[in-house]
Amino acid sequence: MLRTFDRINRPELTHHHRKFLTKSKGGLAGNLVTVLFTDKQGNVWIGTSDGLSKWDGTTITNYTVANGKLPNNYVISIFQDNSDFILIGTSGGLTVTDGTNWVNYPLFDGIEVTSFAETPDLDLLVGTGGYGVIQINPTGGYIQYFDYTCDLCNFIQAIYQDKAGKVWAGTQGGLKSYQDGSFQTYNEFNRTSVTAITPDSWGNLWFGMYNANMMIRYKDSSFEPIPLVSFVYVNWIKTMQEDQHGRLWVTAGWGGLLYYDGAVARQVLDIFEDSFISALTFDKNGELWVGSAGKGVAHFRPLPNN
């Protein structure tokens, strides 16, 4: 009986439920996955270095420069606004679609578009690679937030606006925020490149970084480092997302996939053999989608102990 129980609960059982999508098996636009996003309708969008793919639960549809949908095939960021438009940031511009019509936003022609957020007033916040944060009003005007004292701080990698209206920006030069016209720099990050920002269900903010071997929780107006030094090759936290059980899932580059249950961080290394983990999202059915830099996408339902 003990052996039977042990077999049932082995984490390896999840291997049999994992499904893989690649360029040759499933028809992805490319195998180097850069970003994953689940929209309100349940579609899973897969950004790659060779174009954009959409999984509707049955089929894959690809969107590229060749079919006139994208300004550049290297997809960096995906977002859905309050009007349900899908925004796609690439290394050479921004495209907006309602699912049928595709329009390139001329303001960003030739500009790397890295991240998005939306204010309660429906202003769009766009992070760029080198041009700071652009805040676009629905009527068409815009404000550019540019740091003249820190060039790396204009290379935006993540944006989030909290309930108090403060805009947080993860940059190559550290963490910045602005609210009501005032800017703030946080010395706790010591100009470390901040690559991910996500909230949790307890009202905390989480920050992921490049080459720092830690993540940071912002709780009760203070920053709390969560060390990850016990894990090997945790060099780039690119995506963080909470699941329905309150666990925080983290892509850790060559360090594989991590999850944090509020007390202990654990490492999942065997989704892809020897591959950089680059992106994640949860679909409408609670399945976890994990992207790799070269081996496509895996998706599966994580067990409570995995």
N, C-alpha and C positions, 0 to 999 in steps of 0.2 A: 504493500500500500504506500509506503513512504517513497519508493522509487517511482511509482505511478504519479503521485502528487508532484514530485520534483520534475518529472518530464512535462507535465501539463503547464507548469509555471515557468519553464525556462524561457528567458528572453529570446532565445534563438527561434522560437516558434513564429515570431513576427516575420522572419525571413520568408516564410511560405506565403505571406499575404502581401508582400511588396510587389508592386507593379512598376515597370520601367517604361519611359518614353524617351526615344532618341530620334535622331534624324532618319536613321534607316529603319527603326522599329517604332512606328507611330507617326512619322512624318513631321517632326519638329523642324522649325526653321534652322536651328543649329544646336550643337551639343554643348557649347559653352554658355551656360545659363547665368544671366546677370541679375535677374530680379523675378520674383513671383508675386502675383497679386490675385486675390479673389474678389470679384465685384458683388454688388448687392443681388444680382440675378443668379449668382452661383457659378458664373463662368470663371475658370482659372486662366489667367493671362501669364504667359511665359515669355519673358524678355531674354533674348540671346544676343550674341555678337554678330549674328547673321540675319536678324529680323525678329519679328514678333509672332507668337503663336497664341491661339485661343482654343481652350478645351471646353466644350459645352456639355460635357458629360458623355458624349458619344464620339464626336469627331474633332479633329484638329483643323483649324483654318489658319493659314499663314499670311502675314502682311509684311511687305518689304518695299524697298525703293523701287524694285522692278515692276511691282504692280501699282505703283503710284500712291501708296498709303503712308510711307515714312520718308522724312527728309534724310535719314541716315539709318543704316541697318543695325548699328550698335545701340541697343536699348539699355538705358540706365535706370529709369524710374517709371512707375505706373501709378495712377491715382484716379479715384472716382469722386467727382464733386457732388454738391447737394442737388444739382440738376440732373445727375446720373450720366453726365458726359465722362468719357474715359480720356484721360490725358496721358500721353506717352512722351517721356523725355528721352532724347537720344544724344549721342555725342556731337550732333550737328543740327539740333533744332527741336521744336515742340510740335506735336500733332494732337489734335482734338477730334474725337469721333463720338457720334451718337449710336454707333453700331452699323449705320448705313453710309453716312457721309463722313469723309475724312478731310480735315482742313489743317494745313500747316500754319502755325502762328508766326507771321513774318518778323515780329519783334525779336525772335530768338534764332533767326537764321544764322547758321554757322556757330552757334553757342552750345556748349555742353549743358544740358538740363538734368540736374541730379536729384531733385527732390521737390515735394509739393506739400502744401497745407492749405487750409481754407479757414478764414475768419468767420465769426458769427454774422458779420455784415456781408458775407459772400465775396469778400476780396480774396483773390487767389495769391498765395505766396509761392514763389518759384525760386528754388535754389539753383545756382549756376556754378560752373567751374571757372572762377576767376572774375566774375562780375557781381558778386555778392548776392543779396536777396532782392528780388523784384516783386513788389506788391502791386497787383493789378486790380483796379476798380471795375465792377461790372459795366460801368459806363464807358470804359476804355482808357482812362488815365492810369498812370502808374508812378510809383515811387521806387527809387533805387537806394537800397541800404548798402553802402560801400564803406569799408574801413580803410582810411588812408594811412593809418599807422601800422597796419599788419597785413601785408599782402596775402599771406597764406589764409588769413581769416576771410578772404573773399572767395575761397574755394569751398563752397558749401556742400556738405555730404548728407545732412539730415535736417529736417525742420519739424517742429511741433509747436502748436499753440495750446497752452493750458487753459483751464476754466477761468482763471483770473485775467486772461487776455495777454499774458506774457508769451512772446515768441522766442523759442529756444532754437538756436542754430548750431549744429555740430559742424565744425570747420577743420581744415587741415592745420589751422593754427590754434586750436583749442575750442572751448565752449563759450558761446556768446549768447546774450539775450537782449531783447529790447522791448520796451513798453512805454507808451505815452511819450515817445520821443527821446527817451533816455536809454543808453546802452550800458551793458555790464559785461565785464570779463571775469572769468572765474579762475583764480590762481590754483585751485585744487587740481586742475587738469594740466598745469605747467606746460601749456602749449602742445599738449598731446593731441594728435589727430583724432577727433570724435566722429565716428562713422555711423552710429545708429542711436536713435532716440525712440523710446516707446513707453506708454503708460501701462500700469497694471490696474487690476480691479479694486485695489486698496487706495488708489489715489497717489501712488508713488510714480516717479519717473525713473526710467532706467537708461543708462548711457553705455554704449559699446565703443571701443576704441581700437586703434591700429597699433599693434606691437606693444601692448601694455600689460598683458597677462592678468587682466582684471576687468570687471565691469563695475559700474558705480550706480548705487541706488540713491535717489534724492528723496528723502523722507523727512517730514517735519522741518523743512527749510535747512536741512543739513545733508552733506554728501557722505555716503557710506561706501567705502570700497569693498568689493567682494573678490578676494584674491582667487586667481585661477592658475597659480604657479605650479600646482601639482599635476597639471595636464601638459602634455607635450604639444608643441607646435600650435598653440593657440595664438595666432599672429594677426588675425583680422576678424573682428566681430562686425559683420556687415548687416545682419538682420536679427531682430529680437521680436518675439511674439508670445503672448500668453495663451494657454489653452483653456478649455472649459473646466479643468481641474485646478486652475490657479498656478500651474507650472509655467515657468518662463523658458521658452526654447530659443536657442542661440546658435547661429552659424559661426563657426570658429576657424574658418579657413582650412589650413592643413590639419588643424586640431579636430576636425570632424564636426559632429553635432553635439551640443551640450543641452542639458535641461537642469533647471534649478527649482527645487520644490519649496523654497523658503528657508531651508536649513542646510541642504547639501547640494552641490553641483555634481552632475554625473556626465560622463562622456560616452558618446555612441560613435564608434569608429568604423563600423563594418557595413554601412549602407552602400557605399561604393568602395571598391578596393583602391587604396592609394590615390585619392582624389581630393581636390580642394572643394570644400562645401561653401557654396556662394549665396544661397537664397532659401527662404522657406515661406510657406503660407499654409493656413488651414482652410479646407474647402467647406462647403455648406453641410457636408455629412460628417464633419469632424476628422476627416483624414488629413494627415500631415504630408505636404508636398515639400520635397527637398531637392534643390538644384545643385549641380556640380559644374566645375569648370572643365568640361570636356567629355562628360559621360551622361549628359542629359538630366532627366528628372526621375526620381523615385517617389511613389506615394503609397501610404499605408496608414492603418489606424494604430497609433501607439498604445501599447498596453499600460496599465497603471504602474508596472515595475520597469517600464522601458521608455 
